[in-house]
Amino acid sequence: MPAIRGILLDIEGTTSSISFVYDMMFPYVREHLERYLSEHWGEPDLQESLAALLTEYAEHQGTENWLAEFDDTVTPEDLQAAHVKNVNRLMNSDVKAPGLKKLQGMIWEKGFKSGEMVAHLFDDVEPALKRWTSAGIDLRIYSSGSIQAQKLFFGHTVKGDLLPCLTRHYDRSYGPKHDRTSYHMIASDYGVPANRVLFVSDVVAELDAANEARMQVALSVRPGNKPVENPNDYPVIESFDQLDEIFSIGEPVA
C-alpha cells in the first residue's frame, strides 16, 4: 500500500478511554446543565444550540416541536427546566445530534478550562502524535463530538496541550461517520489521494465507510472497548506503536 501521508483519528476507544467520556464528561454536563442555562440564557450561541435541539428532539421522538406546549406566559425558568429534561432524554439515548454536541461542548469548556476535567489519553498516544508530527505526517481528528469539544479535549490532556500536533478537526458537519461520502470529503480536504490517509477507529462500521472511500484503516482495541465479533480482516492494534510496524508511515506531507 502507498506510504501514509495523513492520519485521521477517532477519539473514544482510540486515543482515549470510552469510560472517561461516559463516566466523567457526560455526567459533568448533567450536573452543570441547569446552572449553565440559567447563567447564559440570553447568549446567542446558547439560543442557537437550543433551537437546533428543538428540531433534533422532535426528529428523535417523532413528535412536534414541544415548545408549542407553552403559551406567551411561559417563564425562562419553565423553558430552562423543559430543555434540561429533553437534553437528558437525548443523552440517555446517546443521540449524536449537532445541537446537543454543541451544547455539551459549551459546558465542557468550563470544566476543562477550570481544571475540573483533564482529558484521558492512553500512554502510547502522546509520544506517537509527537513522533508522527516530527516526521511530517498530517494528523487530524474525526469525532461525533463538536469541533469545539475536540479542541478542548486535546488542549487539556493528562499530557498537556497536544493541539499543536493536530492540523484539522472534523465533526458531523462533514457527515455521518458511517457514510463513505464523509471520508471522500475529508480525503479531498487533505489534498492527497484517499489511499494515502490512514483512519483509526474502534468502530467497524466507520472503518467500512472509510475503506469504501479507499482510505487505509486499522481497528483500535483498547481496554474498556466493546468486543468486536467481526473485524472484517482489518489490521487490529492495541497501541499506536503497532501502526508504525504495519503501515508505511513517515513520508513528509508535500
C-alpha positions as CSV (number, residue, x, y, z in Angstrom):
1,M,0.0,0.0,0.0
2,P,1.1,3.6,-0.6
3,A,3.0,5.4,2.2
4,I,0.8,7.2,4.7
5,R,0.8,11.0,4.5
6,G,-2.1,11.7,6.8
7,I,-3.5,10.0,9.8
8,L,-7.2,10.5,10.8
9,L,-8.1,9.5,14.4
10,D,-11.3,8.8,16.3
11,I,-11.3,9.7,20.0
12,E,-13.4,7.4,22.1
13,G,-11.8,4.0,22.3
14,T,-8.9,5.1,20.1
15,T,-6.9,7.9,21.7
16,S,-8.9,7.9,25.0
17,S,-11.0,5.5,27.1
18,I,-14.7,5.2,26.5
19,S,-15.1,5.3,30.2
20,F,-13.7,8.8,30.5
21,V,-16.3,10.1,28.1
22,Y,-19.3,8.3,29.7
23,D,-18.2,8.3,33.4
24,M,-16.7,11.8,33.5
25,M,-17.6,14.1,30.6
26,F,-21.3,13.2,30.2
27,P,-22.1,13.3,34.0
28,Y,-20.4,16.7,34.0
29,V,-22.9,18.0,31.5
30,R,-25.8,16.6,33.5
31,E,-24.5,18.1,36.7
32,H,-23.9,21.6,35.3
33,L,-26.7,21.8,32.7
34,E,-29.4,23.6,34.7
35,R,-27.0,26.2,36.1
36,Y,-25.4,26.8,32.7
37,L,-28.7,27.5,31.1
38,S,-29.6,29.9,33.8
39,E,-26.3,31.8,33.7
40,H,-26.1,32.0,29.9
41,W,-29.7,32.1,28.8
42,G,-29.6,35.3,26.8
43,E,-26.4,34.5,24.9
44,P,-26.9,34.0,21.1
45,D,-24.7,30.8,20.9
46,L,-26.7,29.1,23.6
47,Q,-30.0,30.1,21.9
48,E,-28.8,28.8,18.6
49,S,-27.8,25.5,20.1
50,L,-31.2,25.2,21.9
51,A,-33.1,26.0,18.6
52,A,-31.2,23.1,17.0
53,L,-32.1,20.9,20.0
54,L,-35.8,21.5,19.5
55,T,-35.6,20.1,16.0
56,E,-33.3,17.2,17.0
57,Y,-35.6,16.2,19.8
58,A,-38.7,16.3,17.6
59,E,-36.9,14.2,15.0
60,H,-35.7,11.6,17.5
61,Q,-39.1,11.3,19.3
62,G,-41.2,11.6,16.1
63,T,-43.2,14.4,17.7
64,E,-44.0,18.0,17.0
65,N,-41.8,20.8,18.5
66,W,-42.5,20.6,22.2
67,L,-42.2,24.4,22.5
68,A,-45.8,24.6,21.1
69,E,-47.0,23.3,24.5
70,F,-46.2,26.7,26.1
71,D,-48.2,29.9,25.7
72,D,-47.0,33.5,25.9
73,T,-47.0,33.5,29.7
74,V,-44.2,30.9,29.9
75,T,-41.2,32.0,32.1
76,P,-37.5,31.5,31.2
77,E,-37.3,29.1,34.2
78,D,-40.0,26.9,32.8
79,L,-38.3,26.8,29.4
80,Q,-34.9,26.0,31.0
81,A,-36.5,23.2,33.0
82,A,-38.0,21.8,29.8
83,H,-34.7,22.0,28.0
84,V,-32.9,20.2,30.9
85,K,-35.5,17.4,30.7
86,N,-35.1,17.0,26.9
87,V,-31.3,17.2,26.9
88,N,-31.2,14.4,29.4
89,R,-33.6,12.3,27.3
90,L,-31.3,12.8,24.2
91,M,-28.2,11.9,26.2
92,N,-29.9,8.8,27.7
93,S,-30.5,7.7,24.1
94,D,-26.9,8.6,23.1
95,V,-28.2,10.7,20.2
96,K,-25.3,12.2,18.2
97,A,-27.0,15.4,17.1
98,P,-25.1,18.6,16.3
99,G,-27.2,20.9,18.6
100,L,-26.7,18.5,21.5
101,K,-22.9,18.1,20.8
102,K,-22.5,21.9,20.6
103,L,-24.3,22.4,23.9
104,Q,-22.1,19.7,25.5
105,G,-19.0,21.4,24.2
106,M,-20.1,24.8,25.7
107,I,-20.5,23.2,29.1
108,W,-17.3,21.2,28.9
109,E,-15.4,24.4,28.1
110,K,-15.9,25.5,31.7
111,G,-14.8,22.1,33.0
112,F,-11.6,21.9,31.0
113,K,-10.5,25.5,31.4
114,S,-11.2,25.4,35.2
115,G,-9.1,22.2,35.6
116,E,-12.1,20.2,36.8
117,M,-11.6,17.9,33.9
118,V,-8.4,16.7,32.3
119,A,-8.7,14.5,29.2
120,H,-7.5,10.9,29.5
121,L,-5.1,9.6,26.9
122,F,-3.7,6.1,26.5
123,D,0.0,6.1,27.3
124,D,1.2,5.5,23.7
125,V,-0.8,8.3,22.2
126,E,1.2,11.4,23.1
127,P,4.6,10.0,22.0
128,A,3.0,8.7,18.8
129,L,1.4,12.1,17.9
130,K,4.7,13.9,18.5
131,R,6.7,11.3,16.6
132,W,4.4,11.5,13.6
133,T,4.3,15.3,13.7
134,S,8.1,15.4,13.6
135,A,8.0,13.0,10.6
136,G,5.8,15.5,8.7
137,I,2.6,13.4,9.0
138,D,-0.7,15.4,8.8
139,L,-2.7,14.4,11.9
140,R,-6.4,15.2,12.1
141,I,-9.4,14.2,14.3
142,Y,-12.8,12.9,13.2
143,S,-15.3,12.6,16.0
144,S,-19.1,12.9,16.6
145,G,-18.3,15.4,19.3
146,S,-18.2,19.0,18.2
147,I,-15.0,20.6,16.9
148,Q,-15.1,22.9,19.9
149,A,-15.2,19.9,22.3
150,Q,-12.4,18.2,20.4
151,K,-10.1,21.2,20.7
152,L,-10.9,21.5,24.4
153,F,-10.2,17.8,24.8
154,F,-6.8,17.8,23.2
155,G,-5.9,21.2,24.6
156,H,-6.3,19.9,28.2
157,T,-5.0,16.4,28.3
158,V,-3.0,14.5,31.0
159,K,0.0,15.1,28.8
160,G,-0.7,18.8,28.3
161,D,-1.7,20.7,25.2
162,L,-1.5,18.5,22.2
163,L,-3.3,20.8,19.8
164,P,0.0,21.8,18.1
165,C,0.2,18.2,16.8
166,L,-3.2,18.4,15.1
167,T,-3.9,20.4,11.9
168,R,-7.6,19.9,11.5
169,H,-10.8,18.7,13.2
170,Y,-13.9,17.2,11.7
171,D,-17.3,16.6,13.3
172,R,-20.8,15.6,12.0
173,S,-20.9,18.7,9.8
174,Y,-18.8,16.6,7.4
175,G,-21.5,13.9,7.5
176,P,-22.2,10.7,9.5
177,K,-19.1,8.6,10.4
178,H,-20.8,5.5,8.9
179,D,-21.1,7.2,5.4
180,R,-18.3,6.8,2.9
181,T,-19.1,10.2,1.4
182,S,-17.9,11.8,4.7
183,Y,-14.5,10.2,4.1
184,H,-14.4,11.2,0.5
185,M,-14.9,14.8,1.6
186,I,-12.2,14.5,4.3
187,A,-9.7,13.0,1.9
188,S,-10.4,15.8,-0.5
189,D,-9.8,18.3,2.3
190,Y,-6.5,16.6,3.0
191,G,-5.5,17.3,-0.6
192,V,-4.0,13.8,-1.0
193,P,-5.3,10.5,-2.6
194,A,-7.6,8.8,-0.1
195,N,-5.3,5.7,0.0
196,R,-2.5,7.9,1.5
197,V,-4.7,8.5,4.6
198,L,-4.9,6.1,7.5
199,F,-8.1,6.1,9.6
200,V,-8.0,4.5,13.1
201,S,-11.2,3.8,15.0
202,D,-12.8,1.3,17.3
203,V,-16.0,1.0,15.3
204,V,-16.0,-1.4,12.4
205,A,-18.9,0.3,10.6
206,E,-16.8,3.5,10.5
207,L,-13.8,1.6,9.1
208,D,-16.1,0.0,6.5
209,A,-17.1,3.5,5.3
210,A,-13.5,4.8,5.2
211,N,-12.4,1.6,3.5
212,E,-15.1,2.1,0.8
213,A,-13.6,5.6,0.3
214,R,-10.3,3.9,-0.3
215,M,-8.6,5.0,2.9
216,Q,-6.3,2.6,4.7
217,V,-7.8,1.6,8.1
218,A,-6.9,0.0,11.4
219,L,-9.2,-1.3,14.2
220,S,-8.4,0.1,17.7
221,V,-8.8,-2.4,20.5
222,R,-8.4,-0.7,23.8
223,P,-9.1,-1.6,27.5
224,G,-12.8,-1.0,28.1
225,N,-13.9,-1.2,24.4
226,K,-16.7,-3.5,23.5
227,P,-15.6,-6.8,22.0
228,V,-15.6,-6.8,18.2
229,E,-17.0,-10.0,16.7
230,N,-16.2,-9.3,13.1
231,P,-13.2,-7.1,12.4
232,N,-13.5,-7.7,8.6
233,D,-9.8,-8.7,8.4
234,Y,-8.7,-5.1,9.2
235,P,-5.4,-4.7,11.0
236,V,-6.0,-4.8,14.7
237,I,-3.9,-2.6,17.0
238,E,-3.7,-2.3,20.8
239,S,-1.2,0.5,20.7
240,F,-0.3,3.3,18.2
241,D,3.2,1.8,18.2
242,Q,1.9,-1.1,16.1
243,L,0.8,1.3,13.4
244,D,4.4,2.1,12.6
245,E,5.0,-1.7,12.2
246,I,2.0,-2.4,10.0
247,F,1.9,0.7,7.8
248,S,4.5,2.8,5.9
249,I,4.4,6.0,8.0
250,G,6.9,8.7,7.7
251,E,6.8,10.3,4.3
252,P,6.5,14.0,4.8
253,V,3.5,15.8,3.5
254,A,4.3,17.9,0.4
